[in-house]
Amino acid sequence: MQVNRSFRYELPTTIEFGNGSIKDLPDHVKRLNGTKVLLVTDPGLQKAGVADRLAVILQNGGIAFHVYSDIQPEPDIEGVMRGRDEATSEGCDCVVGLGGGSALDTAKAIGLMLGNEGHIRDYVGIGKVPHKGRPVIAVPTTAGTGSEITVWSVLSDKTAKVKLSVGSPFNFPDLAICDPELTLSLPPHITAATGMDALTHALESYVNKATQPISEAMSIQSMRLIIRSLRFAVAQGDNLAARYDMLLASLMAAMAFNPTRLGLSHALAIPLGARFHIPHGTVNAILLPEVMGYNIPGNVPKFAEIAQLFEMPIDGMSPRDAAALAVTAVRQLKEDVGIQQTLSDFGVKEEHLDAVAEEAMTSGNVPVNPRKPTLEDLKQLCRDAM
C-alpha cells in the first residue's frame, strides 16, 4: 500500500439492512418529517404485489401516499418530470423508490427536482445540482445496481437515443432500506443479470486506477459473496441466505465504485444499452470477460488475486498465467447463471461500432481504467463480444 496516498470516502446515506426491515418504513418517513409519500415503482412490481405490500405498511403506519408507476425499463428524463409534477400536485414531501435501478434512479431524480428549478436535463454531469431536494428513501428489489446508495441517476433521452447521468452529493438517498425478502420474487434471468452487474461493479472498481483502501475492502467482500451465492440465487430463488448475500454484495459493490467509478465494461455498456436496448446487467455480463482480458496487462497482480478469490488452481503459476484464470472463472460463472447472449443477438453490427466507441470514449470511466484504450481497442472489444 502507498503510505503517502491520500483519498476520500463519503457515504451520507443511512443503511438499514436485514430480513423484514421494510416493516419500519413509516417510522423512517416520520423521522424525515414526511407527511405524504410519492411511492415510485414500476408496473411489474405492482403486478407482483410488492408495491401493494409497501402500500399496506404505509397505510397501517398512518402515512398518506400516492403511487407513481410510469417507469420504463430504461427510465427517461420526461418520466422524471412527470413524476415531479405528480408529486407537486399531490402534495408529496417525501419520495420512496421501490424497485431496481430504473425505479430508484427515477425516484432520486424526482427528489432532486422537488427542490430545484428547471428540467432534470439541466443537471446532467457531476456536481451541477445547486440545492438538496426532498427526502428520498430507496428500497431495492434487485441485487445489482446499488442505486440505493450512489450519487448517480442514469436516465435516457429517448429522442436522442442517449443515456444521461446526473451525479451530485444531493442525489444520495437519505436512507436505503435493504430487505432481502423483497428480492425473493426476482426471476432467474434478472437475478443472473443483476448479479453479474454487481460483480462488474466490484471488479472494475477493484482493478481501476482510482481504487483506494476502503473501496478495495468493499470490492473484495462483494466478490466473495457473489462467488459464493449467485449460482444459488439463480437456481434456488427461494434461498433466502443466497438472496441475503447477493443484496449485501450489491450494496458493497456500490460502496466500492461510488468514489472510484468503474471501467471499460461500463463505458461501453452505456451507448450499447441506449442504442440497442440491451438490459444493463446483461450487456455488462457480455462485455466483462473481454474487458478483463484486455485489462490484464494494466494490473496483473489484482487479476491474479481475483483468480484466487474464485479458488482457481493458481499454485505454481506465474502471476500473468494466474491472472488469465480470472477471465476463465468469470466466463464460467456467466455461463452457469444462463447468460449466453452476444452483442450480435441484440442487433449490434460492425457498422455500429464507430459511433459506439466514440460515445464510450467520452465516459468518465475511461480515464480510470487500468489500461488506456484507443477507439480501435474499444471497437475490438465489441467485436470480441459479438
N, C-alpha and C positions, 0 to 999 in steps of 0.2 A: 504494500500500500504506500502511496505517495504521502509522506507525513507533512509535506508543505502545501498540500492541495486544499483549497477552500471550496465549500459547497453550501447549498441552501436547501432545506426541506420544509415545506409548508403544507399543512392539511387542516384547514379550518372546519371541515365537515365533521360533525359528531357521528359516530357509527354505533348503531345498536344491532348486534348480531346474535342470532340464536333461533332455534325452533320455537314457533309460536310468538315471536317478538312483535308481530303485527298487531296483536291484541291491544297494545298500549298506544296505538296511533292517536286516539282522541286526546290523551294526556299530552302528547307531544305537540299537537296542534294548539292546544290551550297554552302550553309553555311558550310557544312562539307568538302568542297573542292573536291567533287566528280565530275568526268568528264564522267564516264561511269558506269552504274549500272548493277550489276548482280541481276535480279529480280527472286527470289527464290519463287516458288509457287507449287501447286500440280495440277494434271490433272483435278480434279473436278472443281477447281476454273477457270481453263482455259475454260472448257466446259460451265460453268455457265456464262462466260463473265466478271467475276470480274477482272481477270488478264488483260483482254483487256482494261477495264476502266482505270487501272493504267498505262498501256502502252500508251494510248492516252494522259493521263495527263503528263507523262514524255516527250512524243514526242512534245506536244504543248509547253512544258516548255523548249525545246531545250536541253534535256538530252538524250544522247545515252544510249541504254540498250541492254542486252542480256537476254533472258528468260531461266531459268533452272528449269525444272519441274519434274526431276527424283526423286520424293518424294513419299515414300511409307507410308501407314497408321502408321506403326511402323518404323520410319526413321532409316536407318542403317549407320554404320560407313563408309562403302565403298561409299555410296551416298554422304557423306560429301567430301570424297577425290576426287570423280569425279567432284563435284561442284567446288572444289578448282582448279582443273586442267582446267576446262572450263573458270573460271574467269580469270585465268592467261593467257590462250591462247587468250582470247577475249579482254584482256587489261582492265578489270573492276577494278575500285579502290574504289567502294562503293557497299555494299550489301543491298538490300531491301527484307525483308522477308514478304510474304503475305500469310496469312492462319491461321490455327490452330497451336497447339503445334508442330506437325510434321514439318511443313514448317519453323516455327520460330526457333525451336531448330536447324534445319539443317542450316538455314541462319546464326545464331550466330556462329555455329561451323566452317562454311566456312570462316566467317570473321576472326576468330581466326587463322585458318590455312594459311590465306593470309599474316600473319605476323610472323609465327612461322614454324620452320623446322619439318621434320619427319611426323608422322602419328597421327591422332586425338587420336588413342588408347594410345599414349604416355602420354596423359594428363588426363586420367581417374582418378577421385578423386577430391580433392579440393586443389586449390592453386598451381597447378603444371605448369601452363602456364607462361612462362618467359616474354613474350612481348605482348603488345597490337597489335591487328590485324588491318584490315581495318575498316572504319566506317560502322556501321550496323544500319539500320532503320527498326524497327519491326512494322508491320501493322496487327493487329489481325482481323480475320473474325469470330472467335468464342468467346464466353464469358465463359471461363472456366479455361484454363491452366495458364494464367498470364505470359506466357513465354516472353512477350514483355518487362518485367522489372525484370526478375530474373537472377541470376548468373548461372543457370543450363541449360545444354543441355542434355536431356535424349535420348540416342541412342541405337540401337540394334546391337548386334553381331549375325547375322542370323545363322552363322555356329555353334557357341557355344550355341545358344538359350538363351542368357542372355541379360539384359539391362545394359548399362554402363552410368554413369553420369559424365559429365565434369563440374566442378564448379570453377569459377575464377572471381575475380573482373573485369578482362578484358572481361568477357563474358556478362556483362551488355550491352544491346544495347545503342548506343549513343542517340537514340531518339525512342520513341514509339508514333505512330500516331493512336489514338483510335477513330475511326469514327463509331458510332452506325449504321449508314446507311449501312455499309458494312456487317452487320450481319443479315440484313432483309431476305436474301435468305436462311438462315440456316434451314434445315429440322427439323421438330418437334423432332424426336428421337435424333438428335445430339444436339439440343438446350437443351433437357432434360438431356442428359448425361454430357454435358459440364457444365451445371448449377449445377448439383449435385457435379461435381468435384470442382467447385468454393466453394460450401458450405463446402465440406470436407476440403479444404484448410483453410478456415476461422475458422471452428470449431476446427480442430485439432491443429491449431496454438493457439487458444484461451485457450484450456484446458491443453496444454502441459507444461512441467516444465521449458521451456526456454522463456515463454511468458514475455513481458515487456510492459510498459505503451503505447508506440506508436503503437506497433503491436496489442495490445488489442483493442485500439480505432478503428483501421482499421478492425479488425475481427468483432466487434460489428456492425459497419455500413454496412459491407459487408453482414452479415447475415440478417440484417433488409431489405436490398434491395432485397435479394434473396427471403425471405419470402413473400415480397410484390409483386414481379413481375415474378418469374419463371413460375408459373402456366399460367399467361397471355402470356408470351413469347412463351410458348409451344402451347397453344390453339389458340393464335392470332398472327401468325408470323409477320404480318404487323403492329403490335402495337409498334410504334417507342418509346413511353415512356417506355414500358417494356424492349425493347431492350437496351435503354439507361441505365436503371437501372442495367441490367444484365452485360453489359460491364463494367460499373463502379464498380459493385460488384466484378467481376473477378479481375479487376485491384487492388482493395483494398485488396482482399484476398491474392494476390501475395505480396503486400507490407507488409502484416502481416507475411507470412511464410518465406519471404526472410531471416530475421535474426534469426528465431526461429526453422526452419524445421517443421516437421509435427507429425505423429504418426503411429499407427499400421495399419490403413487402407492403407496408402501409402507404408509402409514396405512390406505388403503382396501383394499389387497391382502390384509391380514391377515384382516379379517372376511369378505371375499368368498371368499377361499380356504378358510376354515374352514367357511363355511355352504354353499358351492356346489361344493366340491371342484375348484376351478379350479387347475391347476398354477401354482406361484408365478411362474415366468418368463412364462407366458402371460398371467396377469392383469396383470402389470406392463407387458407389451408393449401390451395393450389400453388401459390407462389412461394410459400415459406421454404420448402426443401431446396428449390432452385436458388433462392436468395442466400440461404445458408451456404450452399456450395460455393457461390461466388464470393461470399464474405470471409471464408476461412482464412485466406492469406492476411486479412486485416486484423485477425485476433485469434491465432491458433490456440493459445492456452485456454481461452474461455470456451471455445468449441470442444476442446478435449475434456474440459470439466463438465460440459453438458452431456457428452457421451458417458461419462462416469455416473451422472445423475440417472441416466437411463439404464444403468447397470450393464453397459455393453462390455464385451471381453477385451479390455484395452491393455491388460498386463503385458509388459514386454514390448509394447508398440512405441513407435516414435510419436511425439505429440501431433505431428501432421496426420499420421495414419489414424490416430485416435480421434482427431477432430472430424475426419471423414465419416466415422461411425456415428457421429451425432446426426448427420444427414440421413443415414440409413435408418436410425431409430425413429426419426420424425416421419419419414416416409411410411414406415411400418405402422406407426400409430394412426396416421391419416387413413391408411387402408383398413385397419382394424375397426375404425369407427364408421366405415362405409362411405368415405368421401373419395370418389373415383373420377369425378369430372375433370376435364381440362378446360382451358380457356376457349378452345375451339368449340366445345359443346355449347357455349353461350354466344357463338357467332363472331368471336374475335378472329380477324384475318390479318395477313401481312400488311395490307394497305391501311390498316388502322393504327399501326404501331408508331408511326412518326408522331401523330397527334397525342397518343397516349404517353409516349416517352417525354415529349416536350412539356406536357402538363405535369407529369410526375416530377420532372426536374425542378419545378418551382416549389415543391413541398419543403417545408421546414424539417422533414425527416431525412432529407438527403445529406445535409451538412454533417449530421451526427452519425451517419452510417460508418461502420468501421473501414470501409473501402470507398474511395471516391470514384463514382461511376461516370462514364460518358453516355451520351444519348444512345450510341450503338450498344453499350453494355445493357442499358435498360430494355432496348428492343430485343436483345438476345435473351434476356431473362424471360420476356414474354413468349418468345419462340419456344424456349425450353419448356414452358408451362402449357404449350398448345398441343 
